[in-house]
Amino acid sequence: MLQRTLVILAITGTSLFLCHGARAADQDRTQEQTQAQEQVFGSQLMTPQERAEYRDRLRTAKTQEERDRIRAEHHLQMLERAKERGVSLPDKPPTRGQGMGPGGGMGGGGMGGGRNR
């Protein structure tokens, strides 16, 4: 009887652990999708299908110049769409790699802030 109870407890504990891990992975995936969506200029004016098509065009572009042209065209389209809808967007898209604001994200002095070196 004790052995059976221990097996049931082990299975229950493992199941709870796996469920928590799956939920955390789903949350991470949702956060990544949100961040990717925010990085597309004018994404709030686009449908999910339009965002996917735009990303596909960028992904399949053969050269950096082609990607830059696609981005420039997209920027103009989004400015026109914003004007039609009475929404304001920045005149210039964010410079590549600077979507996180000053400092560009994580980095800096590392652990300990330079103390005791």
ABEGO torsion letter per residue (X at the ends): XAAAAAAAAAAAAAAAAAAAAAAAAAAAAAAAAAAAAAABBGAAABBAAAAAAAAAAAAABABAAAAAAAAAAAAAAAAAAAAAAGBBBBABBBBBGAAAEBGGEBEEAEBGGGBGX
